[in-house]
């Protein structure tokens, strides 16, 4: 056998009870095309250390050696071996298996139950609620060898769930744990989990918290001080001012026509580019274009929100309502992009160019603190443009932040019977430039003037049909790229 044969052999090969396969493996070993690196485990990689190879293929090896095992305890929350190479499986018996670079801890217990998840081939993983219960089991070992995370680590993971999914998300986890605790005979573990969740949600005693992150939550959520100063400066520019109110016709037909272009331009500015004809086909048929399923769903999701007078009449009265409202709208907007965690705040930092947005761990606190100045503003336009900048600047989601910011802005106006704001393509650089100036130089006036101009222009869009409004927008150069034209006012 030569190099061509070697290139066709998988890196990991397992011993087999089938005679033909067993003979093939023996021949490969004899020809020095593969080597044994652990019991029943061979590799075609003749260069790397066995520990490196096993670490790279740990999930494949576990699935083959321990079929129908359950990745459990800390491993079901971390989804990888510890840094010291320990991994924990619930299996039919208890044992510790030593492989090069990997220690497999088999823990006797119940196999997969309803709700547990396939992980890789024959390997399963405990569902989230079960994994948290498992991590409250008694353990004598410490650090990397312990099957359980520390209480502080568990607190931080639960606190992260609150930030990503809201308090309702944590209550949903608690309900699921309560439901399966009896089946798994983990009532004691549920009692510990329930108490900790109550502490985090301030529904019970909080003196037992140990994680700095959890303690910070109990004392008041941490926030980004630089952003709070920036929001305060925008508030001061807007406070006490009275802006022209552009009333809108009460026609349902006009509202839906306006909403069509509102959603069209809001997506276009973010790079989801369609022709008006394509967008019209998607909206009218409620059917995605086959070649652009996710982009089509973005158009549909945006339209469903902004075309609903009922949805766009809802404005938050409290900080909690504010966060929940954003998450709900985001879930509708990006329902087809599951990788972007629709309805959940970001779990890692994001940026645009040189702009680093608010750290993911400070999103909740920054939004809630920034919301305070929103509540102090009285003028509808002031509240709208402040809301838009607040959401845009924090960038609380992995994707869809600009669209959600404009939805939240326009709900402020629509709820008062005022025209919503469209940012046409030709006005994109004015819009982005003013946002950057406020972010980087703390100069609010260009942003306010830019939004005032967009508001005035949007008030001229009075047509009831998509075709007529499209013709009007074309005459205003609205569809042109910024370098190709300039926004025209014809009324």
Secondary structure, 3 states (H helix, E strand, C coil): CCHHHHHCCCCEEECCCCHHHHHHHHHHHHCCCCEEEECCEEECCCCCCHHHHHHHCHHHHHHHHCCCCEECCCHHHHCCCCCCCEEEEEECCCEEEEECCEEEEEEECCCCCCCCEEEECCEEECCHHHHHHHCCCCCCCCHHHCCCCCHHHHHHHHHHHHHHHHHHHHHHHHHHHHHHHCCCCCHHHHHHHHHHHHHHCCCCCCCCCCCHHHHHHHHCCCCCHHHHHHHHHHHHHHCCCCCCCCECCCCHHHHHHHHHHHHHHHHHCCCCCCCHHHHHHHHHHCCCCHHHHHHHHHHHHHHHHHCCCCHHHCCCCCHHHHHHHHHHHHHHHCCCCHHHCCCCCCCCCCEECCEECCCHHHHHHHHHHHHHHHHHCCCHHHHHHHHHHHHHHHCCCCCCHHHHHHHHHHHHHHCCCECCCCCCHHHHHHHHHHHHHHHHHCCCHHHHHHHHHHHHHHCCCCCCCHHHHHHHHHHCCCCCCCCCCCCCCCC
